[in-house]
Amino acid sequence: MSTRPARNLGGARRRKGWQRPQGAPPIPSLDSTRRGRSARRYGRRCEWATAWLLWLRGWDVVARNVKWGRFELDLLVAREDELRAVEVKARAPGAWAGGDTALGFHQRLRLQTALRGYLERVPWPGRISFQRVSWSGWRCRFHRPERWDALARHREGAEDGLR
C-alpha cells in the first residue's frame, strides 16, 4: 500500500497548508487554555491598578471596558474639563515584546473609532486626550499623553450637520 496521497484528477482544488486529521480533537484556543486565562487575569489586575494609580493622581474613573461594536476602550478618566482614554498594555516579566511596542497604527484607529462612538452617545464639552500605560511584571510606565481634540471637533461638526 502506498503512503503517497492520491493525485487530484477530478479538477477540484486541494487546500494548501496543514490540516488537522479527521476525527482528531479540536485545537484549544488561547482563550480556553490556562495560559490565556492567566494572561487575561493579569491584564484585568493591571487595568485595576492603573485606575487606582490614576485616581491617586486626581483623575476620576468615568468608565471601564467600554465596548463600541467590536472595539473596546480600557479606561475613560476625567479631570476638570479633560477626558482621557487610557489603553493598558500588560506583558509578563521577561516577555519577548514589551507593552511599550504593543500599540500599532491600526489599533490606534480602532481606539479612535470606539472613542468617537462613545462621544456620540455621551457628549463631552472639554478637551480629549489619549494615554497608554504599559506594564511589565509589576513595573508600570505612563507614556506621554496625546491630544485627540480632533475627535471633539469631529463631534461638534456632526452636531451642526457638517459631517
C-alpha positions in Angstrom: 0.0 0.0 0.0 1.3 3.4 -0.9 1.7 6.2 1.7 1.7 8.8 -1.1 -1.5 10.9 -1.3 -3.8 10.3 -4.3 -3.4 12.7 -7.2 -6.2 15.2 -7.8 -7.6 14.0 -11.1 -11.1 15.5 -10.7 -10.1 19.1 -11.2 -11.1 20.2 -7.7 -8.6 22.4 -5.9 -6.8 21.0 -2.9 -6.4 23.1 0.1 -2.8 24.2 0.8 -1.2 24.1 4.2 -1.5 21.8 7.2 -4.9 20.3 8.0 -6.0 18.7 11.3 -6.5 15.0 10.8 -10.2 14.0 10.5 -11.5 12.8 13.9 -8.7 14.5 15.9 -9.8 16.6 18.9 -10.1 20.4 18.3 -7.1 22.5 19.0 -7.8 24.7 22.1 -7.7 28.4 21.6 -5.6 30.7 23.7 -8.8 31.8 25.5 -9.5 28.4 26.8 -6.0 27.5 27.9 -4.6 28.0 31.3 -2.0 30.5 29.9 -4.7 32.5 28.2 -6.8 32.7 31.4 -3.8 33.7 33.4 -2.9 36.5 30.8 -6.5 37.9 30.9 -6.5 37.8 34.7 -3.1 39.6 34.8 -4.4 42.2 32.3 -7.5 42.9 34.4 -5.3 43.4 37.5 -3.1 45.8 35.6 -6.2 47.7 34.4 -7.5 47.9 38.0 -4.1 49.0 39.3 -3.9 51.7 36.6 -7.3 53.0 37.5 -6.2 53.2 41.1 -3.0 55.0 40.3 -4.8 57.5 38.1 -7.3 58.0 40.9 -4.4 58.8 43.3 -3.2 61.4 40.7 -6.6 63.1 40.8 -8.4 61.5 37.9 -12.0 60.2 38.3 -12.8 57.0 36.5 -15.7 57.6 34.1 -16.0 54.1 32.6 -14.1 50.8 32.3 -14.0 48.4 29.4 -16.4 50.5 27.2 -17.4 48.4 24.2 -18.5 50.0 20.9 -19.3 47.2 18.5 -16.1 45.1 18.3 -13.9 47.9 19.7 -13.1 48.5 23.3 -11.6 51.3 25.5 -9.9 50.0 28.7 -10.4 53.2 30.8 -12.0 56.6 30.5 -10.9 59.0 33.1 -11.7 62.7 33.6 -10.2 65.6 35.5 -11.6 69.1 35.3 -12.5 69.6 31.6 -10.3 66.9 30.2 -11.5 63.4 29.2 -8.7 60.9 28.7 -8.9 57.5 27.1 -6.3 55.1 28.6 -5.1 51.9 26.9 -3.4 49.5 29.3 -0.9 47.0 27.8 0.3 44.3 30.1 3.1 41.8 29.5 4.6 39.2 31.8 8.1 39.9 33.0 10.6 38.6 30.6 8.2 38.7 27.7 9.8 38.8 24.2 7.9 42.0 23.3 7.0 44.5 25.9 3.9 46.5 26.4 5.7 49.6 25.1 5.6 48.4 21.5 2.2 46.7 21.6 0.1 49.5 20.2 0.2 49.8 16.4 -1.4 52.2 13.9 -4.5 50.0 13.2 -5.2 49.6 16.9 -5.0 53.4 17.4 -7.6 53.7 14.7 -9.8 51.2 16.5 -9.4 53.1 19.7 -10.4 56.4 18.0 -13.4 54.7 16.5 -14.5 53.4 19.9 -14.0 56.9 21.4 -16.0 58.5 18.6 -18.8 56.1 19.3 -18.7 56.9 23.0 -18.7 60.7 22.3 -21.7 60.3 20.1 -23.6 58.8 23.0 -22.2 60.9 25.8 -21.1 64.4 24.7 -18.0 65.9 26.3 -17.5 69.6 26.1 -13.9 69.8 27.1 -10.5 68.6 25.9 -9.9 65.0 24.8 -6.6 63.1 25.2 -5.2 59.6 25.0 -2.6 57.9 27.1 -1.2 54.4 27.1 0.1 52.6 30.1 2.4 49.7 29.8 3.1 47.1 32.5 5.9 44.6 32.6 5.6 42.4 35.6 4.6 44.9 38.3 6.6 47.8 36.8 4.3 50.5 35.3 5.1 53.1 32.7 2.8 56.0 32.0 3.6 57.2 28.4 3.2 60.8 27.4 -0.4 61.8 26.8 -1.5 62.7 23.2 -4.1 65.3 22.4 -7.1 63.9 20.5 -9.0 67.2 20.3 -9.7 66.5 16.6 -12.3 63.9 17.8 -14.1 66.7 19.7 -14.1 68.9 16.5 -15.5 66.0 14.6 -18.3 65.7 17.2 -19.0 69.4 17.0 -19.2 69.2 13.2 -21.6 66.3 13.5 -23.9 68.3 15.7 -24.0 71.1 13.1 -24.8 68.6 10.4 -21.5 69.1 8.7 -20.4 65.5 8.7 
